[in-house]
């Protein structure tokens, strides 16, 4: 089957990845989504009821699929469903299990297109289009994001307050002046919220529907 895979990673946690995934799902009718959560056998230091998945880890990666197993109001996977995903898969894995897990999760996808949220899986599979989400002020880049930047197709600046995108670009460019990766980042097309239709159009252009 011909399938278009789009990766949505982020410079850091809470950069706006899930918001962008949902925006894309609203425009890409019939597409599925995969959420990749990399866990560890210890407390993550945050609210265990909000984010800790250590109790779900086992000898093999865990994949939950379908509305009954993945829908929870307000959670990332629940937001995917609300945005119109035709199916949602949640991969929970240790660092060592991500490679096996992402391949198994992709085997469950039956739609002609899938959006995958996360950074860590990108070194194990080739995707057709990769978006890196960054806060307008830049900030610290996670190691997994730095690796993913090398194969990045676009950068999306997340700033809910900036309707025009001009302020977001100015802030990002100021941050970029002192960033070690500025040469690489400067060569990647950058989109703001107002330019989301153009970003979606680029994805649609590289998407090849399944021949039924």
N, C-alpha and C positions, 0 to 999 in steps of 0.2 A: 504494500500500500504506500502511495505517495502521501507524506504528511509534512506539513510545515510546522517547525518547532521554533518558538520565540522564547528567548530567555530574558527575564527581568531581574537584574541584580541591583545591588545598592552599595554606595560608598560605605555605609554604616547601617546599623539597626535604626529603625524609625525614620528612614530617609524618604519614605513615601512609596515603597515598592508595591505594596498591596493596593494602594489607591490607583496607581497606574495600571496594574493588572486588571482591576475592575473597570477602569475607563476603556481599556482595550476590549475587554469581553463584551461590553455594551455595543461595540461597533462590529465585532467579529462574530456574527451570529452562528451558533452551532458549535463553536469551539469549546474544547475542554481545558481544564487547568490542573496543574500539579503544584502542590506546596511542598517544598523540601525543608524539613526541620532536622538539623544536625544536633544530636543530643550527646550527653555524657553521663557517666554513672556517679553523679554527685549533684548537689544543689547548685543551681546556676546563680544564686545570690539574689534572685528577684522573687517576686511573689510566686510560690510553687503552684498555686491554683491558676495563675495566668499564663505561665510559659514553661514550666519545668516538665520535661517528657522522660525523665530518667526511669520512671516506673513502666514506661512502654517499651523500653529497649530490651532486646533479647539476643539470641545467637544469630538471628537473621534480621535483615531490615523488615520493618513493619509497613505495610501499605494498606490504607483504608480507602475504599472507593464507594461512590454512590451517596445519595442524599442522606440516607438513614445513618451512615457511618461518619459522615463528614460535616453535616449541617449543624451549626451552633450559632445562634444570633450574636452578631458582633465579632465573632472570631474571623480570622482571615478566610478560612474555607467557607464559612457561612456567607461572607461578603461576596465570594466568587459566585455562589449560587444566586444570590440576590441580584448580581450584575448580569445574569443570564447564561452562565456556563451550562453546557449540556451535560457535563459530568465533572466531578471533582475527585482528585486523588491526593491523599496526604501521605507523604513518605517520611517516616521517622527512622533515623539511622544514626549509628555512630560514624565517626570520621572514616573508619575502615570499611563501613558498609555502604557508603554513598554510591560508589561505582556500581555495585551489584543492584542496589535499590533503584537507581534511576533507570537502569535498563528494564527492570521488571515493571516499574511504573509505566514506562512508555509502551510496554507490551499490552497494557490494559486500555490504551487510548484507541478509540474507534473512529473518532471525528477526523476530518481532514486537516485540522489545525489544533495546536495545543500551546498554551502559555505556561511556562515553568518559572516559578518564583524562587530565587536563591542564587548564591554565588558558587558554592562548593562543588556542585555537580558539573560545572561548565568545563572542567579539565578532563572529564570522562566521556563526553559526547559532543558531537558537532551539531550546532544549531544553525538555522537559516538566517536568523537575525537576533542580535543581542543588544539589549538596552541596559544602560547603567543609570540608575537614579541617584541624583545628588541633591543635597540641600543647596539652596542658592548661595549660602555662605561657605560652601565647600566642606571644610572640616576634615577630621582624620579619616584616612582611607584604610579599611580593613585589609589584611594581607590577601584574603581570598578575592577581594575586589580588585586589588592591584594586578593579580594574575589574570582575572577576567577582562581587564581593560585592554589587554593585548589583542583580543579578538572582538572588541566592542564595535557595534555598528552605529550606535547613537548614544548620546547622553541626554537625559531628561532632567531639567531643573525643576525641583518641586518647591513651590512657594504658593500656598493657597491665598495669600494676601495680595499677590501681584497679578492683577488681571491682564495687564499689557505685556508682561514678561521683560520689559526694559530694565526695571530695577533688579530683577533676578540676574539678568546677564551682567549688569554692572558689578553687583556683589560677587558673582562667581569669577569674573575677570580679575577683580582686585585680589581675591584669594589665590587665583592661579599664578599670579606674579611670583609668589614665593614657594610654589609647589614644585617638588622634584620631578614630578611627572608632567610638567606643563607642556613639553614638546609633544608627547604622545597625546595628551588630552586635547590640545589645541588642534590636532589633526582630525578629531572625531566630530561629526556634525552634532550640533547642540540644539535642543528643542526646549521651549518653555510651554507653559499651560496653554497659551493662546495659539501655539503652533501644533497642538495635539492632533488636529485633523491631518496635517501634513505628515506627521509621524505615522499615523494610522494608514495613510495612503501608501507610504513606502512599504509597510508590511503587507498590505493587500497586493501590491505590485509583484512581490516576490512569492506570493502564495499561489500554489498550484492545486486546484481542487481535485479531490479523488474522482476518478472516472468510475461511475456506478454502472 
